[in-house]
């Protein structure tokens, strides 16, 4: 088993460390991703997700683990595990993607159209990760989709995201 720590913000420094750490993995290995993150940049998460999918294609078994917390992008990375586990006292936080506008942002039809296109694509991406990790109906997902959801181990067991032990 190769343990790889995903700690801090999903940004360039984390991604660079992640890219170096996964170089040792080969077919048949078990990669344990130990996640502690408040989240970060969705583009970074998307690139790291593509690398995890490539590892799986290569025959690496992916285990994700949350010792204390995994929020936002950290939660979505957690969902990538073939097997997902967390400590009894750990929490995760799900929310749909957001865009933070800087002070003085002046909106135009063009800038808002581009922003809406980007955020729609991000939400489609994160929704697909969520739906692929559990077996819930579209009706239940529609209730969850636009919620702010801090969740604990029992909540994730109920959703089928982690197994009962």
One Martini backbone bead per residue (centre of mass of N, CA, C, O) as a GRO file, in nm:
protein
  165
    1UNK     BB    1   0.097   0.036   0.022
    2UNK     BB    2   0.027   0.376  -0.083
    3UNK     BB    3   0.070   0.679   0.080
    4UNK     BB    4  -0.127   0.978   0.015
    5UNK     BB    5  -0.124   1.323   0.070
    6UNK     BB    6  -0.416   1.542   0.101
    7UNK     BB    7  -0.313   1.871   0.178
    8UNK     BB    8  -0.514   2.132   0.162
    9UNK     BB    9  -0.518   2.313  -0.114
   10UNK     BB   10  -0.655   2.324  -0.432
   11UNK     BB   11  -0.351   2.361  -0.593
   12UNK     BB   12  -0.048   2.370  -0.730
   13UNK     BB   13   0.113   2.245  -0.493
   14UNK     BB   14  -0.060   1.992  -0.461
   15UNK     BB   15  -0.047   1.891  -0.752
   16UNK     BB   16   0.259   1.856  -0.769
   17UNK     BB   17   0.282   1.649  -0.540
   18UNK     BB   18   0.088   1.443  -0.654
   19UNK     BB   19   0.241   1.391  -0.922
   20UNK     BB   20   0.491   1.274  -0.775
   21UNK     BB   21   0.361   1.053  -0.588
   22UNK     BB   22   0.228   0.872  -0.833
   23UNK     BB   23   0.488   0.759  -0.982
   24UNK     BB   24   0.511   0.480  -0.804
   25UNK     BB   25   0.274   0.363  -0.938
   26UNK     BB   26   0.129   0.036  -1.004
   27UNK     BB   27   0.008  -0.232  -1.098
   28UNK     BB   28  -0.172  -0.353  -0.805
   29UNK     BB   29  -0.185  -0.122  -0.639
   30UNK     BB   30  -0.239   0.061  -0.335
   31UNK     BB   31  -0.405   0.371  -0.294
   32UNK     BB   32  -0.376   0.597  -0.020
   33UNK     BB   33  -0.590   0.869   0.034
   34UNK     BB   34  -0.515   1.131   0.255
   35UNK     BB   35  -0.768   1.363   0.363
   36UNK     BB   36  -0.706   1.731   0.416
   37UNK     BB   37  -0.968   1.965   0.329
   38UNK     BB   38  -1.132   2.277   0.223
   39UNK     BB   39  -1.028   2.299  -0.073
   40UNK     BB   40  -1.075   2.472  -0.404
   41UNK     BB   41  -0.983   2.427  -0.719
   42UNK     BB   42  -1.151   2.283  -0.981
   43UNK     BB   43  -0.931   2.247  -1.195
   44UNK     BB   44  -0.749   2.082  -1.014
   45UNK     BB   45  -0.947   1.854  -0.958
   46UNK     BB   46  -0.983   1.765  -1.253
   47UNK     BB   47  -0.687   1.679  -1.301
   48UNK     BB   48  -0.671   1.476  -1.064
   49UNK     BB   49  -0.904   1.297  -1.159
   50UNK     BB   50  -0.775   1.204  -1.423
   51UNK     BB   51  -0.539   1.060  -1.279
   52UNK     BB   52  -0.709   0.857  -1.121
   53UNK     BB   53  -0.837   0.723  -1.366
   54UNK     BB   54  -0.565   0.629  -1.484
   55UNK     BB   55  -0.488   0.448  -1.247
   56UNK     BB   56  -0.726   0.257  -1.273
   57UNK     BB   57  -0.661   0.167  -1.566
   58UNK     BB   58  -0.374   0.052  -1.460
   59UNK     BB   59  -0.463  -0.109  -1.169
   60UNK     BB   60  -0.534   0.080  -0.939
   61UNK     BB   61  -0.626   0.088  -0.608
   62UNK     BB   62  -0.863   0.314  -0.459
   63UNK     BB   63  -0.820   0.484  -0.148
   64UNK     BB   64  -1.022   0.675   0.072
   65UNK     BB   65  -0.939   0.914   0.347
   66UNK     BB   66  -1.085   1.058   0.656
   67UNK     BB   67  -0.975   1.186   0.962
   68UNK     BB   68  -1.146   1.484   0.975
   69UNK     BB   69  -1.155   1.651   0.678
   70UNK     BB   70  -1.373   1.715   0.375
   71UNK     BB   71  -1.403   1.983   0.157
   72UNK     BB   72  -1.540   2.010  -0.123
   73UNK     BB   73  -1.292   1.910  -0.312
   74UNK     BB   74  -1.226   1.696  -0.096
   75UNK     BB   75  -1.490   1.540  -0.127
   76UNK     BB   76  -1.467   1.473  -0.429
   77UNK     BB   77  -1.208   1.311  -0.398
   78UNK     BB   78  -1.323   1.097  -0.208
   79UNK     BB   79  -1.526   0.976  -0.430
   80UNK     BB   80  -1.289   0.819  -0.602
   81UNK     BB   81  -1.305   0.574  -0.443
   82UNK     BB   82  -1.337   0.235  -0.430
   83UNK     BB   83  -1.270   0.301  -0.132
   84UNK     BB   84  -1.441   0.442   0.156
   85UNK     BB   85  -1.312   0.628   0.446
   86UNK     BB   86  -1.380   0.720   0.799
   87UNK     BB   87  -1.391   0.866   1.074
   88UNK     BB   88  -1.623   0.898   1.315
   89UNK     BB   89  -1.546   1.228   1.358
   90UNK     BB   90  -1.569   1.296   1.078
   91UNK     BB   91  -1.600   1.534   0.799
   92UNK     BB   92  -1.810   1.659   0.541
   93UNK     BB   93  -1.849   1.890   0.247
   94UNK     BB   94  -2.125   1.985   0.054
   95UNK     BB   95  -2.122   2.169  -0.260
   96UNK     BB   96  -2.170   2.365  -0.496
   97UNK     BB   97  -2.038   2.550  -0.711
   98UNK     BB   98  -1.837   2.852  -0.693
   99UNK     BB   99  -1.822   3.211  -0.736
  100UNK     BB  100  -1.587   3.463  -0.674
  101UNK     BB  101  -1.624   3.800  -0.655
  102UNK     BB  102  -1.479   4.083  -0.698
  103UNK     BB  103  -1.424   4.380  -0.623
  104UNK     BB  104  -1.572   4.567  -0.881
  105UNK     BB  105  -1.747   4.395  -1.038
  106UNK     BB  106  -1.850   4.411  -1.380
  107UNK     BB  107  -2.134   4.338  -1.541
  108UNK     BB  108  -2.203   4.155  -1.835
  109UNK     BB  109  -2.341   3.967  -2.060
  110UNK     BB  110  -2.079   3.822  -2.133
  111UNK     BB  111  -1.966   3.758  -1.847
  112UNK     BB  112  -2.221   3.603  -1.745
  113UNK     BB  113  -2.230   3.385  -1.962
  114UNK     BB  114  -1.950   3.265  -1.901
  115UNK     BB  115  -2.004   3.205  -1.603
  116UNK     BB  116  -2.246   3.014  -1.645
  117UNK     BB  117  -2.100   2.807  -1.815
  118UNK     BB  118  -1.884   2.729  -1.607
  119UNK     BB  119  -2.069   2.652  -1.363
  120UNK     BB  120  -2.225   2.433  -1.514
  121UNK     BB  121  -1.983   2.249  -1.568
  122UNK     BB  122  -1.900   2.210  -1.274
  123UNK     BB  123  -2.170   2.088  -1.178
  124UNK     BB  124  -2.168   1.845  -1.365
  125UNK     BB  125  -1.907   1.723  -1.255
  126UNK     BB  126  -1.986   1.697  -0.948
  127UNK     BB  127  -2.248   1.538  -0.992
  128UNK     BB  128  -2.115   1.288  -1.120
  129UNK     BB  129  -1.948   1.209  -0.873
  130UNK     BB  130  -2.178   1.173  -0.677
  131UNK     BB  131  -2.357   0.966  -0.834
  132UNK     BB  132  -2.123   0.746  -0.868
  133UNK     BB  133  -2.101   0.693  -0.533
  134UNK     BB  134  -2.417   0.635  -0.544
  135UNK     BB  135  -2.764   0.507  -0.468
  136UNK     BB  136  -2.972   0.746  -0.591
  137UNK     BB  137  -3.219   0.926  -0.667
  138UNK     BB  138  -3.309   1.196  -0.847
  139UNK     BB  139  -3.487   1.319  -0.627
  140UNK     BB  140  -3.276   1.321  -0.403
  141UNK     BB  141  -3.060   1.475  -0.555
  142UNK     BB  142  -3.228   1.734  -0.598
  143UNK     BB  143  -3.227   1.800  -0.291
  144UNK     BB  144  -2.903   1.807  -0.259
  145UNK     BB  145  -2.767   1.979  -0.489
  146UNK     BB  146  -2.849   2.282  -0.339
  147UNK     BB  147  -2.680   2.218  -0.084
  148UNK     BB  148  -2.563   2.238   0.247
  149UNK     BB  149  -2.346   1.952   0.347
  150UNK     BB  150  -2.285   1.837   0.638
  151UNK     BB  151  -2.110   1.524   0.704
  152UNK     BB  152  -2.111   1.205   0.827
  153UNK     BB  153  -2.070   0.877   0.845
  154UNK     BB  154  -2.373   0.805   0.864
  155UNK     BB  155  -2.463   0.965   0.616
  156UNK     BB  156  -2.282   0.804   0.411
  157UNK     BB  157  -2.412   0.533   0.465
  158UNK     BB  158  -2.701   0.604   0.380
  159UNK     BB  159  -2.595   0.682   0.077
  160UNK     BB  160  -2.355   0.465   0.004
  161UNK     BB  161  -2.052   0.580   0.018
  162UNK     BB  162  -2.026   0.405   0.270
  163UNK     BB  163  -1.976   0.128   0.447
  164UNK     BB  164  -2.069  -0.089   0.655
  165UNK     BB  165  -1.900  -0.245   0.952
   0.00000   0.00000   0.00000
